[in-house]
Amino acid sequence: MKHNPTPEQKAKAEERRQALKDLWQKVSEMTEEQRTQFAETVGTVVTCEGHALTVNNTILLAYQADNITVVGGYQQWKKAGRQVMKGQRSLGIWIPANKKDDPHKQPGEISDDKPSFFIFGSVFDISQTEPAEAPQ
């Protein structure tokens, strides 16, 4: 069953998207040197699957929360045996995406090509998760 958001939920989502766009504007106005220095002070942030995030995503996360170390999406944490704690608020990052109907790719083909575009995605830090309960 599909959930239809209320006008209030839609307004909050749009407000959050705009806040992330404003943060991105702040990051994009930094010089490459400033971004690199900023990211070095924060340290490397990795996904729960072990992939290092880009400097830009590291900076975005640092502006949203302190002490971010390991992040993952809701389903990624679930696969890793952890559960996002109730009431936790997600953090936004840029995620690469490709057009679904790209004529140059076969269905299911994985490519190292540059993404067609980026979308905002939601992640949670490991501090926002707890071990998943074992099924009884």
Phi and psi in radians as a Rosetta constraint file:
Dihedral C 1 N 2 CA 2 C 2 CIRCULARHARMONIC -1.474 0.35
Dihedral N 2 CA 2 C 2 N 3 CIRCULARHARMONIC 2.416 0.35
Dihedral C 2 N 3 CA 3 C 3 CIRCULARHARMONIC -1.617 0.35
Dihedral N 3 CA 3 C 3 N 4 CIRCULARHARMONIC 2.187 0.35
Dihedral C 3 N 4 CA 4 C 4 CIRCULARHARMONIC -1.712 0.35
Dihedral N 4 CA 4 C 4 N 5 CIRCULARHARMONIC 2.023 0.35
Dihedral C 4 N 5 CA 5 C 5 CIRCULARHARMONIC -1.156 0.35
Dihedral N 5 CA 5 C 5 N 6 CIRCULARHARMONIC 2.587 0.35
Dihedral C 5 N 6 CA 6 C 6 CIRCULARHARMONIC -1.337 0.35
Dihedral N 6 CA 6 C 6 N 7 CIRCULARHARMONIC 2.851 0.35
Dihedral C 6 N 7 CA 7 C 7 CIRCULARHARMONIC -0.974 0.35
Dihedral N 7 CA 7 C 7 N 8 CIRCULARHARMONIC -0.641 0.35
Dihedral C 7 N 8 CA 8 C 8 CIRCULARHARMONIC -1.134 0.35
Dihedral N 8 CA 8 C 8 N 9 CIRCULARHARMONIC -0.750 0.35
Dihedral C 8 N 9 CA 9 C 9 CIRCULARHARMONIC -1.130 0.35
Dihedral N 9 CA 9 C 9 N 10 CIRCULARHARMONIC -0.701 0.35
Dihedral C 9 N 10 CA 10 C 10 CIRCULARHARMONIC -1.099 0.35
Dihedral N 10 CA 10 C 10 N 11 CIRCULARHARMONIC -0.721 0.35
Dihedral C 10 N 11 CA 11 C 11 CIRCULARHARMONIC -1.141 0.35
Dihedral N 11 CA 11 C 11 N 12 CIRCULARHARMONIC -0.723 0.35
Dihedral C 11 N 12 CA 12 C 12 CIRCULARHARMONIC -1.137 0.35
Dihedral N 12 CA 12 C 12 N 13 CIRCULARHARMONIC -0.693 0.35
Dihedral C 12 N 13 CA 13 C 13 CIRCULARHARMONIC -1.123 0.35
Dihedral N 13 CA 13 C 13 N 14 CIRCULARHARMONIC -0.740 0.35
Dihedral C 13 N 14 CA 14 C 14 CIRCULARHARMONIC -1.156 0.35
Dihedral N 14 CA 14 C 14 N 15 CIRCULARHARMONIC -0.666 0.35
Dihedral C 14 N 15 CA 15 C 15 CIRCULARHARMONIC -1.094 0.35
Dihedral N 15 CA 15 C 15 N 16 CIRCULARHARMONIC -0.732 0.35
Dihedral C 15 N 16 CA 16 C 16 CIRCULARHARMONIC -1.164 0.35
Dihedral N 16 CA 16 C 16 N 17 CIRCULARHARMONIC -0.751 0.35
Dihedral C 16 N 17 CA 17 C 17 CIRCULARHARMONIC -1.048 0.35
Dihedral N 17 CA 17 C 17 N 18 CIRCULARHARMONIC -0.727 0.35
Dihedral C 17 N 18 CA 18 C 18 CIRCULARHARMONIC -1.164 0.35
Dihedral N 18 CA 18 C 18 N 19 CIRCULARHARMONIC -0.687 0.35
Dihedral C 18 N 19 CA 19 C 19 CIRCULARHARMONIC -1.084 0.35
Dihedral N 19 CA 19 C 19 N 20 CIRCULARHARMONIC -0.715 0.35
Dihedral C 19 N 20 CA 20 C 20 CIRCULARHARMONIC -1.167 0.35
Dihedral N 20 CA 20 C 20 N 21 CIRCULARHARMONIC -0.667 0.35
Dihedral C 20 N 21 CA 21 C 21 CIRCULARHARMONIC -1.118 0.35
Dihedral N 21 CA 21 C 21 N 22 CIRCULARHARMONIC -0.689 0.35
Dihedral C 21 N 22 CA 22 C 22 CIRCULARHARMONIC -1.120 0.35
Dihedral N 22 CA 22 C 22 N 23 CIRCULARHARMONIC -0.720 0.35
Dihedral C 22 N 23 CA 23 C 23 CIRCULARHARMONIC -1.081 0.35
Dihedral N 23 CA 23 C 23 N 24 CIRCULARHARMONIC -0.768 0.35
Dihedral C 23 N 24 CA 24 C 24 CIRCULARHARMONIC -1.074 0.35
Dihedral N 24 CA 24 C 24 N 25 CIRCULARHARMONIC -0.671 0.35
Dihedral C 24 N 25 CA 25 C 25 CIRCULARHARMONIC -1.045 0.35
Dihedral N 25 CA 25 C 25 N 26 CIRCULARHARMONIC -0.742 0.35
Dihedral C 25 N 26 CA 26 C 26 CIRCULARHARMONIC -1.080 0.35
Dihedral N 26 CA 26 C 26 N 27 CIRCULARHARMONIC -0.772 0.35
Dihedral C 26 N 27 CA 27 C 27 CIRCULARHARMONIC -1.156 0.35
Dihedral N 27 CA 27 C 27 N 28 CIRCULARHARMONIC -0.756 0.35
Dihedral C 27 N 28 CA 28 C 28 CIRCULARHARMONIC -1.178 0.35
Dihedral N 28 CA 28 C 28 N 29 CIRCULARHARMONIC -0.380 0.35
Dihedral C 28 N 29 CA 29 C 29 CIRCULARHARMONIC -1.428 0.35
Dihedral N 29 CA 29 C 29 N 30 CIRCULARHARMONIC -0.180 0.35
Dihedral C 29 N 30 CA 30 C 30 CIRCULARHARMONIC -1.321 0.35
Dihedral N 30 CA 30 C 30 N 31 CIRCULARHARMONIC 2.601 0.35
Dihedral C 30 N 31 CA 31 C 31 CIRCULARHARMONIC -1.307 0.35
Dihedral N 31 CA 31 C 31 N 32 CIRCULARHARMONIC 2.859 0.35
Dihedral C 31 N 32 CA 32 C 32 CIRCULARHARMONIC -1.027 0.35
Dihedral N 32 CA 32 C 32 N 33 CIRCULARHARMONIC -0.691 0.35
Dihedral C 32 N 33 CA 33 C 33 CIRCULARHARMONIC -1.121 0.35
Dihedral N 33 CA 33 C 33 N 34 CIRCULARHARMONIC -0.756 0.35
Dihedral C 33 N 34 CA 34 C 34 CIRCULARHARMONIC -1.089 0.35
Dihedral N 34 CA 34 C 34 N 35 CIRCULARHARMONIC -0.738 0.35
Dihedral C 34 N 35 CA 35 C 35 CIRCULARHARMONIC -1.089 0.35
Dihedral N 35 CA 35 C 35 N 36 CIRCULARHARMONIC -0.786 0.35
Dihedral C 35 N 36 CA 36 C 36 CIRCULARHARMONIC -1.102 0.35
Dihedral N 36 CA 36 C 36 N 37 CIRCULARHARMONIC -0.789 0.35
Dihedral C 36 N 37 CA 37 C 37 CIRCULARHARMONIC -1.089 0.35
Dihedral N 37 CA 37 C 37 N 38 CIRCULARHARMONIC -0.757 0.35
Dihedral C 37 N 38 CA 38 C 38 CIRCULARHARMONIC -1.064 0.35
Dihedral N 38 CA 38 C 38 N 39 CIRCULARHARMONIC -0.837 0.35
Dihedral C 38 N 39 CA 39 C 39 CIRCULARHARMONIC -1.095 0.35
Dihedral N 39 CA 39 C 39 N 40 CIRCULARHARMONIC -0.617 0.35
Dihedral C 39 N 40 CA 40 C 40 CIRCULARHARMONIC -1.135 0.35
Dihedral N 40 CA 40 C 40 N 41 CIRCULARHARMONIC -0.603 0.35
Dihedral C 40 N 41 CA 41 C 41 CIRCULARHARMONIC -1.265 0.35
Dihedral N 41 CA 41 C 41 N 42 CIRCULARHARMONIC -0.530 0.35
Dihedral C 41 N 42 CA 42 C 42 CIRCULARHARMONIC -1.378 0.35
Dihedral N 42 CA 42 C 42 N 43 CIRCULARHARMONIC -0.693 0.35
Dihedral C 42 N 43 CA 43 C 43 CIRCULARHARMONIC 1.714 0.35
Dihedral N 43 CA 43 C 43 N 44 CIRCULARHARMONIC 3.036 0.35
Dihedral C 43 N 44 CA 44 C 44 CIRCULARHARMONIC -1.364 0.35
Dihedral N 44 CA 44 C 44 N 45 CIRCULARHARMONIC 2.325 0.35
Dihedral C 44 N 45 CA 45 C 45 CIRCULARHARMONIC -1.931 0.35
Dihedral N 45 CA 45 C 45 N 46 CIRCULARHARMONIC 2.291 0.35
Dihedral C 45 N 46 CA 46 C 46 CIRCULARHARMONIC -2.103 0.35
Dihedral N 46 CA 46 C 46 N 47 CIRCULARHARMONIC 2.835 0.35
Dihedral C 46 N 47 CA 47 C 47 CIRCULARHARMONIC -1.485 0.35
Dihedral N 47 CA 47 C 47 N 48 CIRCULARHARMONIC 2.871 0.35
Dihedral C 47 N 48 CA 48 C 48 CIRCULARHARMONIC -1.158 0.35
Dihedral N 48 CA 48 C 48 N 49 CIRCULARHARMONIC -0.165 0.35
Dihedral C 48 N 49 CA 49 C 49 CIRCULARHARMONIC -1.674 0.35
Dihedral N 49 CA 49 C 49 N 50 CIRCULARHARMONIC -0.003 0.35
Dihedral C 49 N 50 CA 50 C 50 CIRCULARHARMONIC 1.635 0.35
Dihedral N 50 CA 50 C 50 N 51 CIRCULARHARMONIC 0.152 0.35
Dihedral C 50 N 51 CA 51 C 51 CIRCULARHARMONIC -1.607 0.35
Dihedral N 51 CA 51 C 51 N 52 CIRCULARHARMONIC 2.309 0.35
Dihedral C 51 N 52 CA 52 C 52 CIRCULARHARMONIC -1.286 0.35
Dihedral N 52 CA 52 C 52 N 53 CIRCULARHARMONIC 2.438 0.35
Dihedral C 52 N 53 CA 53 C 53 CIRCULARHARMONIC -1.401 0.35
Dihedral N 53 CA 53 C 53 N 54 CIRCULARHARMONIC 2.784 0.35
Dihedral C 53 N 54 CA 54 C 54 CIRCULARHARMONIC -1.217 0.35
Dihedral N 54 CA 54 C 54 N 55 CIRCULARHARMONIC 2.838 0.35
Dihedral C 54 N 55 CA 55 C 55 CIRCULARHARMONIC -1.015 0.35
Dihedral N 55 CA 55 C 55 N 56 CIRCULARHARMONIC -0.767 0.35
Dihedral C 55 N 56 CA 56 C 56 CIRCULARHARMONIC -1.087 0.35
Dihedral N 56 CA 56 C 56 N 57 CIRCULARHARMONIC -0.771 0.35
Dihedral C 56 N 57 CA 57 C 57 CIRCULARHARMONIC -1.184 0.35
Dihedral N 57 CA 57 C 57 N 58 CIRCULARHARMONIC -0.605 0.35
Dihedral C 57 N 58 CA 58 C 58 CIRCULARHARMONIC -1.067 0.35
Dihedral N 58 CA 58 C 58 N 59 CIRCULARHARMONIC -0.760 0.35
Dihedral C 58 N 59 CA 59 C 59 CIRCULARHARMONIC -1.157 0.35
Dihedral N 59 CA 59 C 59 N 60 CIRCULARHARMONIC -0.763 0.35
Dihedral C 59 N 60 CA 60 C 60 CIRCULARHARMONIC -0.968 0.35
Dihedral N 60 CA 60 C 60 N 61 CIRCULARHARMONIC -0.804 0.35
Dihedral C 60 N 61 CA 61 C 61 CIRCULARHARMONIC -1.132 0.35
Dihedral N 61 CA 61 C 61 N 62 CIRCULARHARMONIC -0.693 0.35
Dihedral C 61 N 62 CA 62 C 62 CIRCULARHARMONIC -1.103 0.35
Dihedral N 62 CA 62 C 62 N 63 CIRCULARHARMONIC -0.578 0.35
Dihedral C 62 N 63 CA 63 C 63 CIRCULARHARMONIC -1.270 0.35
Dihedral N 63 CA 63 C 63 N 64 CIRCULARHARMONIC -0.397 0.35
Dihedral C 63 N 64 CA 64 C 64 CIRCULARHARMONIC -1.613 0.35
Dihedral N 64 CA 64 C 64 N 65 CIRCULARHARMONIC -0.481 0.35
Dihedral C 64 N 65 CA 65 C 65 CIRCULARHARMONIC -2.782 0.35
Dihedral N 65 CA 65 C 65 N 66 CIRCULARHARMONIC 2.795 0.35
Dihedral C 65 N 66 CA 66 C 66 CIRCULARHARMONIC -1.628 0.35
Dihedral N 66 CA 66 C 66 N 67 CIRCULARHARMONIC 2.677 0.35
Dihedral C 66 N 67 CA 67 C 67 CIRCULARHARMONIC 0.975 0.35
Dihedral N 67 CA 67 C 67 N 68 CIRCULARHARMONIC 0.736 0.35
Dihedral C 67 N 68 CA 68 C 68 CIRCULARHARMONIC -1.335 0.35
Dihedral N 68 CA 68 C 68 N 69 CIRCULARHARMONIC 2.323 0.35
Dihedral C 68 N 69 CA 69 C 69 CIRCULARHARMONIC -2.221 0.35
Dihedral N 69 CA 69 C 69 N 70 CIRCULARHARMONIC -0.962 0.35
Dihedral C 69 N 70 CA 70 C 70 CIRCULARHARMONIC -2.250 0.35
Dihedral N 70 CA 70 C 70 N 71 CIRCULARHARMONIC 2.229 0.35
Dihedral C 70 N 71 CA 71 C 71 CIRCULARHARMONIC -2.178 0.35
Dihedral N 71 CA 71 C 71 N 72 CIRCULARHARMONIC 2.789 0.35
Dihedral C 71 N 72 CA 72 C 72 CIRCULARHARMONIC -2.897 0.35
Dihedral N 72 CA 72 C 72 N 73 CIRCULARHARMONIC 2.757 0.35
Dihedral C 72 N 73 CA 73 C 73 CIRCULARHARMONIC -1.313 0.35
Dihedral N 73 CA 73 C 73 N 74 CIRCULARHARMONIC 2.949 0.35
Dihedral C 73 N 74 CA 74 C 74 CIRCULARHARMONIC -0.941 0.35
Dihedral N 74 CA 74 C 74 N 75 CIRCULARHARMONIC -0.864 0.35
Dihedral C 74 N 75 CA 75 C 75 CIRCULARHARMONIC -1.205 0.35
Dihedral N 75 CA 75 C 75 N 76 CIRCULARHARMONIC -0.597 0.35
Dihedral C 75 N 76 CA 76 C 76 CIRCULARHARMONIC -1.089 0.35
Dihedral N 76 CA 76 C 76 N 77 CIRCULARHARMONIC -0.749 0.35
Dihedral C 76 N 77 CA 77 C 77 CIRCULARHARMONIC -1.154 0.35
Dihedral N 77 CA 77 C 77 N 78 CIRCULARHARMONIC -0.673 0.35
Dihedral C 77 N 78 CA 78 C 78 CIRCULARHARMONIC -1.051 0.35
Dihedral N 78 CA 78 C 78 N 79 CIRCULARHARMONIC -0.794 0.35
Dihedral C 78 N 79 CA 79 C 79 CIRCULARHARMONIC -1.115 0.35
Dihedral N 79 CA 79 C 79 N 80 CIRCULARHARMONIC -0.521 0.35
Dihedral C 79 N 80 CA 80 C 80 CIRCULARHARMONIC -1.448 0.35
Dihedral N 80 CA 80 C 80 N 81 CIRCULARHARMONIC 0.051 0.35
Dihedral C 80 N 81 CA 81 C 81 CIRCULARHARMONIC 1.435 0.35
Dihedral N 81 CA 81 C 81 N 82 CIRCULARHARMONIC 0.374 0.35
Dihedral C 81 N 82 CA 82 C 82 CIRCULARHARMONIC -2.177 0.35
Dihedral N 82 CA 82 C 82 N 83 CIRCULARHARMONIC 2.759 0.35
Dihedral C 82 N 83 CA 83 C 83 CIRCULARHARMONIC -2.182 0.35
Dihedral N 83 CA 83 C 83 N 84 CIRCULARHARMONIC 2.349 0.35
Dihedral C 83 N 84 CA 84 C 84 CIRCULARHARMONIC -1.196 0.35
Dihedral N 84 CA 84 C 84 N 85 CIRCULARHARMONIC 2.268 0.35
Dihedral C 84 N 85 CA 85 C 85 CIRCULARHARMONIC -1.202 0.35
Dihedral N 85 CA 85 C 85 N 86 CIRCULARHARMONIC 2.535 0.35
Dihedral C 85 N 86 CA 86 C 86 CIRCULARHARMONIC -1.004 0.35
Dihedral N 86 CA 86 C 86 N 87 CIRCULARHARMONIC 2.368 0.35
Dihedral C 86 N 87 CA 87 C 87 CIRCULARHARMONIC 1.526 0.35
Dihedral N 87 CA 87 C 87 N 88 CIRCULARHARMONIC -0.024 0.35
Dihedral C 87 N 88 CA 88 C 88 CIRCULARHARMONIC -1.306 0.35
Dihedral N 88 CA 88 C 88 N 89 CIRCULARHARMONIC 2.502 0.35
Dihedral C 88 N 89 CA 89 C 89 CIRCULARHARMONIC -1.774 0.35
Dihedral N 89 CA 89 C 89 N 90 CIRCULARHARMONIC 2.294 0.35
Dihedral C 89 N 90 CA 90 C 90 CIRCULARHARMONIC -1.265 0.35
Dihedral N 90 CA 90 C 90 N 91 CIRCULARHARMONIC 2.810 0.35
Dihedral C 90 N 91 CA 91 C 91 CIRCULARHARMONIC -1.942 0.35
Dihedral N 91 CA 91 C 91 N 92 CIRCULARHARMONIC 2.564 0.35
Dihedral C 91 N 92 CA 92 C 92 CIRCULARHARMONIC -1.725 0.35
Dihedral N 92 CA 92 C 92 N 93 CIRCULARHARMONIC 2.421 0.35
Dihedral C 92 N 93 CA 93 C 93 CIRCULARHARMONIC -2.409 0.35
Dihedral N 93 CA 93 C 93 N 94 CIRCULARHARMONIC 2.917 0.35
Dihedral C 93 N 94 CA 94 C 94 CIRCULARHARMONIC -1.535 0.35
Dihedral N 94 CA 94 C 94 N 95 CIRCULARHARMONIC 2.309 0.35
Dihedral C 94 N 95 CA 95 C 95 CIRCULARHARMONIC -2.112 0.35
Dihedral N 95 CA 95 C 95 N 96 CIRCULARHARMONIC 2.263 0.35
Dihedral C 95 N 96 CA 96 C 96 CIRCULARHARMONIC -1.211 0.35
Dihedral N 96 CA 96 C 96 N 97 CIRCULARHARMONIC 2.518 0.35
Dihedral C 96 N 97 CA 97 C 97 CIRCULARHARMONIC -2.502 0.35
Dihedral N 97 CA 97 C 97 N 98 CIRCULARHARMONIC 2.721 0.35
Dihedral C 97 N 98 CA 98 C 98 CIRCULARHARMONIC -2.118 0.35
Dihedral N 98 CA 98 C 98 N 99 CIRCULARHARMONIC 2.678 0.35
Dihedral C 98 N 99 CA 99 C 99 CIRCULARHARMONIC -1.109 0.35
Dihedral N 99 CA 99 C 99 N 100 CIRCULARHARMONIC 2.437 0.35
Dihedral C 99 N 100 CA 100 C 100 CIRCULARHARMONIC -1.148 0.35
Dihedral N 100 CA 100 C 100 N 101 CIRCULARHARMONIC -0.581 0.35
Dihedral C 100 N 101 CA 101 C 101 CIRCULARHARMONIC -1.796 0.35
Dihedral N 101 CA 101 C 101 N 102 CIRCULARHARMONIC 0.637 0.35
Dihedral C 101 N 102 CA 102 C 102 CIRCULARHARMONIC -1.143 0.35
Dihedral N 102 CA 102 C 102 N 103 CIRCULARHARMONIC 2.025 0.35
Dihedral C 102 N 103 CA 103 C 103 CIRCULARHARMONIC -1.208 0.35
Dihedral N 103 CA 103 C 103 N 104 CIRCULARHARMONIC -0.236 0.35
Dihedral C 103 N 104 CA 104 C 104 CIRCULARHARMONIC -1.550 0.35
Dihedral N 104 CA 104 C 104 N 105 CIRCULARHARMONIC -0.073 0.35
Dihedral C 104 N 105 CA 105 C 105 CIRCULARHARMONIC -2.047 0.35
Dihedral N 105 CA 105 C 105 N 106 CIRCULARHARMONIC 2.461 0.35
Dihedral C 105 N 106 CA 106 C 106 CIRCULARHARMONIC -1.421 0.35
Dihedral N 106 CA 106 C 106 N 107 CIRCULARHARMONIC 2.687 0.35
Dihedral C 106 N 107 CA 107 C 107 CIRCULARHARMONIC -0.980 0.35
Dihedral N 107 CA 107 C 107 N 108 CIRCULARHARMONIC 2.281 0.35
Dihedral C 107 N 108 CA 108 C 108 CIRCULARHARMONIC 1.404 0.35
Dihedral N 108 CA 108 C 108 N 109 CIRCULARHARMONIC -0.041 0.35
Dihedral C 108 N 109 CA 109 C 109 CIRCULARHARMONIC -1.256 0.35
Dihedral N 109 CA 109 C 109 N 110 CIRCULARHARMONIC 2.331 0.35
Dihedral C 109 N 110 CA 110 C 110 CIRCULARHARMONIC -1.767 0.35
Dihedral N 110 CA 110 C 110 N 111 CIRCULARHARMONIC 2.340 0.35
Dihedral C 110 N 111 CA 111 C 111 CIRCULARHARMONIC -2.269 0.35
Dihedral N 111 CA 111 C 111 N 112 CIRCULARHARMONIC 2.620 0.35
Dihedral C 111 N 112 CA 112 C 112 CIRCULARHARMONIC -1.600 0.35
Dihedral N 112 CA 112 C 112 N 113 CIRCULARHARMONIC 0.126 0.35
Dihedral C 112 N 113 CA 113 C 113 CIRCULARHARMONIC -1.085 0.35
Dihedral N 113 CA 113 C 113 N 114 CIRCULARHARMONIC 2.779 0.35
Dihedral C 113 N 114 CA 114 C 114 CIRCULARHARMONIC -1.141 0.35
Dihedral N 114 CA 114 C 114 N 115 CIRCULARHARMONIC 2.574 0.35
Dihedral C 114 N 115 CA 115 C 115 CIRCULARHARMONIC -1.154 0.35
Dihedral N 115 CA 115 C 115 N 116 CIRCULARHARMONIC 2.696 0.35
Dihedral C 115 N 116 CA 116 C 116 CIRCULARHARMONIC -1.240 0.35
Dihedral N 116 CA 116 C 116 N 117 CIRCULARHARMONIC -0.594 0.35
Dihedral C 116 N 117 CA 117 C 117 CIRCULARHARMONIC -2.873 0.35
Dihedral N 117 CA 117 C 117 N 118 CIRCULARHARMONIC 3.068 0.35
Dihedral C 117 N 118 CA 118 C 118 CIRCULARHARMONIC -2.127 0.35
Dihedral N 118 CA 118 C 118 N 119 CIRCULARHARMONIC 2.589 0.35
Dihedral C 118 N 119 CA 119 C 119 CIRCULARHARMONIC -2.197 0.35
Dihedral N 119 CA 119 C 119 N 120 CIRCULARHARMONIC 2.741 0.35
Dihedral C 119 N 120 CA 120 C 120 CIRCULARHARMONIC -1.345 0.35
Dihedral N 120 CA 120 C 120 N 121 CIRCULARHARMONIC 2.333 0.35
Dihedral C 120 N 121 CA 121 C 121 CIRCULARHARMONIC -2.166 0.35
Dihedral N 121 CA 121 C 121 N 122 CIRCULARHARMONIC 2.807 0.35
Dihedral C 121 N 122 CA 122 C 122 CIRCULARHARMONIC -1.883 0.35
Dihedral N 122 CA 122 C 122 N 123 CIRCULARHARMONIC 2.292 0.35
Dihedral C 122 N 123 CA 123 C 123 CIRCULARHARMONIC -2.306 0.35
Dihedral N 123 CA 123 C 123 N 124 CIRCULARHARMONIC 2.870 0.35
Dihedral C 123 N 124 CA 124 C 124 CIRCULARHARMONIC -2.256 0.35
Dihedral N 124 CA 124 C 124 N 125 CIRCULARHARMONIC 2.503 0.35
Dihedral C 124 N 125 CA 125 C 125 CIRCULARHARMONIC -1.359 0.35
Dihedral N 125 CA 125 C 125 N 126 CIRCULARHARMONIC 2.738 0.35
Dihedral C 125 N 126 CA 126 C 126 CIRCULARHARMONIC -1.033 0.35
Dihedral N 126 CA 126 C 126 N 127 CIRCULARHARMONIC -0.508 0.35
Dihedral C 126 N 127 CA 127 C 127 CIRCULARHARMONIC -1.166 0.35
Dihedral N 127 CA 127 C 127 N 128 CIRCULARHARMONIC -0.248 0.35
Dihedral C 127 N 128 CA 128 C 128 CIRCULARHARMONIC -1.670 0.35
Dihedral N 128 CA 128 C 128 N 129 CIRCULARHARMONIC 0.128 0.35
Dihedral C 128 N 129 CA 129 C 129 CIRCULARHARMONIC -2.146 0.35
Dihedral N 129 CA 129 C 129 N 130 CIRCULARHARMONIC 2.951 0.35
Dihedral C 129 N 130 CA 130 C 130 CIRCULARHARMONIC -2.528 0.35
Dihedral N 130 CA 130 C 130 N 131 CIRCULARHARMONIC 2.792 0.35
Dihedral C 130 N 131 CA 131 C 131 CIRCULARHARMONIC -1.005 0.35
Dihedral N 131 CA 131 C 131 N 132 CIRCULARHARMONIC 2.407 0.35
Dihedral C 131 N 132 CA 132 C 132 CIRCULARHARMONIC -1.238 0.35
Dihedral N 132 CA 132 C 132 N 133 CIRCULARHARMONIC 2.514 0.35
Dihedral C 132 N 133 CA 133 C 133 CIRCULARHARMONIC -1.248 0.35
Dihedral N 133 CA 133 C 133 N 134 CIRCULARHARMONIC 2.459 0.35
Dihedral C 133 N 134 CA 134 C 134 CIRCULARHARMONIC -1.268 0.35
Dihedral N 134 CA 134 C 134 N 135 CIRCULARHARMONIC 2.483 0.35
Dihedral C 134 N 135 CA 135 C 135 CIRCULARHARMONIC -1.083 0.35
Dihedral N 135 CA 135 C 135 N 136 CIRCULARHARMONIC 2.477 0.35
